[in-house]
Amino acid sequence: MINLYKKLKEIIRYRELLFRLVLKELKVRYKHPFLGFLWAFIVPLCMILIFMFIFSYILKVPHQGYPFFIFLLSALFPWNYLNLSISTSTMSLLDSGNLIKKVYFPRELIPISIVVVNLVLFIFSLGPMLVFIIPFGIKLSPLIFFLPGVIFMQTIFISGICLIVSSLQVKYRDIKYIVEVLLILWFYLTPIFYPLELIANAPDTVFKIYMLNPLTQLITLYRIIIINNYIKCLPPQVNILELMFFNLAICIITFLSGFIIFKKQEPRFSDLV
């Protein structure tokens, strides 16, 4: 814990470098397109409009007091945040090999900068979605003020995973492909396109194992916070306070584990990148 405290202080001291890495990544993504950074708003807005048209006017998926496309996007945007962060950060240390060999700085800044970039894009995607809720007569949940807290929990969770996969990829070059497969599996094991109530019909033991998925917990918290009265749709087995504190514990443990694994692998970076 002392080493973690010192490392966090060091990262704060190098915050300007973190800012530059984030800015560089954003510039690389949006430098050449004519509309530039506006695409950070346009892409999620187009997703919202497409999903709204398909699920509200073509398929007309039944819902319980809220449009299905809102139900879907409240999970899909957090998933995209996690998916893009992990898949991009896996190769981040290898792609920054020249920088690592030339100058000292906290190596954690490289994968963390990827997380911050996708955090910025995630926040920009939430804005249009929250705006679209109002015209459909959906009241924002009174719990909306807890949204920054859930975003923070997901951010430290993602940071921990990114620290693990980016550091292991330096030595074990198969990690990239393992991550790709696991992300596909993770997507289907998370209630993004289907409601949690479907799994509640399974045996109690199966449901408890299913709820151990940290992303299932986070997605459920996002929907509780964004969709008013969604809490009434939850299976009776779900206890909100237990869900929140258990997920917080998992997020913290994941981040600490990522830090420990990263520090263990770090001495080999200069030789292997």
C-alpha positions, 0 to 999 in steps of 0.5 A: 500500500505504501508503494501504491501511495508513492506511485500515485503521488508520482503519477500525479507529479507527472500529470502534465505528461498524462495530459499530453499523452491523452491529448496526443491520442485524441489528436491522432484519432481526430486530426485528419477527419474534416469534422475533427473532434465533432465525431465524438458527438456525432458517432454516439448520436447516430447510434442513438438515432439508429437504435431508436428507429430500429427498436421503436419503429421497426421491431417495436420491442416491448418494454416496461415503462421505458424505450428498449433503445434506452435500455440497450444504450445504457449498457452498450456505451459502458461496454464500448468504454471497457472494450475499447480501453482494454483492446487498445491498451493491450498493445500500448506498451509495445507501441511505445517502446521507443519512448520507454527506452529513451526517458524515465516516467511512470510506465503506468501512464501509457495504459492509463492514458488510453483509459482516460481517452476512452473515458472522455469519449464515453462521457461525450456519448452519455450526454446525447443519450441523457438528452434523448431520454426527455423527449420520450417522456422518461424522467431521469432517476433521482439517483442520477447524481450517483452517475459519477460514482459508478463511472469512477468505479468502472474507470478504476476497474478498467484501469486495473485490467489494462495494467494487467493485459498491457504488462503481460503482453510485453512478455507473452505475445499471445495475450492480445489474441486471448483478450480478443476472445475473452472480450467476445465471451464477456459481451455475451455473458453480460446483460446488454441485449437481454434483461437480467430477468431472463437469468433470474429464471435460472437456478439460484446457484447459476444466478449467483455465479452470473452476478459475480460478473463485475460488468453485470453489476456495473451495467445494472447500476448504470440502468438503475441510475439512468432509467427511472423506476428500473429498480422495480424491474430487477429480480428479487434476488438483487440487493442494491446495497450489496450490489454496490458495495460488492462491486466497489470491492471488486473494482478496487481489488482489480485495480490493486491486482493490476498495479501489483502485476504491472510492477512485477513485470515493469523491470523487463519492459526496456529489454522486451519492448 
